Amino acid sequence: MPLTLADCIARDGGNASLRGLRERFAPGAPDTLYFDANSIGPMPADAPARMQAVLQQGWAEARRRGWNELDWLEQPAKLGAAIAPVIGAQAEDVRVADSTSINQYKLLRFALALQAPRRVIVVQRDVFPSNRYAAEGIAQAGGAELRFLDDIAALPAALAPGDVAVVALSHVDYRDSTRLDMASANAQVRAAGALSLWDLSHSAGAVAIALRGTDSDLAVGCGYKYLCGGPGAPAFLYVHPRHAEGAWPAVCGWMGHADTFAFEPDYRPAPGPDRFLVGTPPVLAQAAFAAAAAVWREVDPQALDAQHRSLGDTLIQLLDEQCAGFGIELASPREHARRGGHVALRFAHAAPLAQALVHHGVVVSARKPEALRFAPHPLTATHEQLWTAVARLRDLLQREAWRDPRYQQASV
Ligand SMILES: Cc1ncc(COP(=O)(O)O)c(C=O)c1O
């Protein structure tokens, strides 16, 4: 029996533990359905008030005293602790700071320092550009040798020479949303004496992740996507405690010094993961992220995972039933455990079709060459919205609306 609108509405009645959290987010523009959590997650409703408080009490009134009187310097650890459960980490092992690209660089270099004299970085050949660029930059400066991975099945061969320092893996492919098996990859990496560095940008805040449970070494990820930290939010980094004090950080700055305000001439790394902090934190951005952190403290990661699964499976079923025969096909794995945050479709005219959908109030994105990405946020999207979105998609496909010259210009 094909899914009906009533079935979708009924599915929205499930998952009691997340109920109520949806109301903690701002609704967005009227008549607009947002499936772009892989780009910028929804805004917690109290984010503006929190930012306003920092502007007024912190900037207008406290100014320099804000550093002493407010918790600005504690935020990297507080925000890290709030998101730790959803990535399966201990609260004290996560920090929120800098961007994902910078954290990727910092932890690649840190891994190389831990693993000397090994100097090989294994990195995916066809991956989110920054991941590869960071490794290439280190190699260009003479700090490492690169070995490219074309497929996860080739990991044993890449590790076989026994010279690998670190394997950098994107947990979820940013185009087709294929999710790697973290436990299996970590076991192979560990057996070869190497370290794992995961980019969790397309899974953190969407599905339950078990960094400690799978014995991952290092991880980074975006704060502005499913974690709802706000546009340009700082990223997170995770370092397994067995490594945190094993070497100096790659970028030594005063915020990572053992005694920041002693202004000592010599660098001494702070204990634990505080050493990975570098410079002055982005106080306003942290205030926005703190609104999301307050929500994350209440989220049961298993309930989040179940809701993500329900939304993704429903979307795939609706697409199967309503959009067959239009030259559009599922690009993501069907099995939830192998799928990351979004559901991707393959369509020859993905970019103009995405623009047509946006124009009709369904905010999705496209990535070269043919990926059309739907990323419902598990805390805010509903099954009913998916029904409406797929009905609009079907209508656009029937009318071949993607041919309209208005939709031919490139968009982010
Ligand atoms: C998988 C992945 N890694 C890294 C990044 C870049 O992160 P940042 O801009 O914070 O450096 C992105 C951005 O979309 C991404 O999708």
The ligand as an SDF file (V2000), in Angstrom:
LIG
                    3D

 16 16  0  0  0  0  0  0  0  0999 V2000
   32.5510   17.2810    4.9270 C   0  0  0  0  0  0  0  0  0  0  0  0
   32.9150   18.7130    5.1360 C   0  0  0  0  0  0  0  0  0  0  0  0
   34.0820   19.0000    5.7430 N   0  0  0  0  0  0  0  0  0  0  0  0
   34.4690   20.2800    5.9340 C   0  0  0  0  0  0  0  0  0  0  0  0
   33.6830   21.3280    5.5280 C   0  0  0  0  0  0  0  0  0  0  0  0
   34.1850   22.7510    5.6600 C   0  0  0  0  0  0  0  0  0  0  0  0
   34.1050   23.2200    6.9180 O   0  0  0  0  0  0  0  0  0  0  0  0
   34.6570   24.6850    7.2820 P   0  0  0  0  0  0  0  0  0  0  0  0
   34.1280   25.6190    6.2620 O   0  0  0  0  0  0  0  0  0  0  0  0
   34.1240   24.9150    8.6680 O   0  0  0  0  0  0  0  0  0  0  0  0
   36.1200   24.6470    7.2710 O   0  0  0  0  0  0  0  0  0  0  0  0
   32.4520   21.0720    4.9190 C   0  0  0  0  0  0  0  0  0  0  0  0
   31.5770   22.1970    4.5000 C   0  0  0  0  0  0  0  0  0  0  0  0
   30.5280   22.0570    3.9600 O   0  0  0  0  0  0  0  0  0  0  0  0
   32.0690   19.7350    4.7140 C   0  0  0  0  0  0  0  0  0  0  0  0
   30.9180   19.4390    4.0830 O   0  0  0  0  0  0  0  0  0  0  0  0
  1  2  1  0
  2  3  1  0
  2 15  2  0
  3  4  2  0
  4  5  1  0
  5  6  1  0
  5 12  2  0
  6  7  1  0
  7  8  1  0
  8  9  2  0
  8 10  1  0
  8 11  1  0
 12 13  1  0
 12 15  1  0
 13 14  2  0
 15 16  1  0
M  END
$$$$
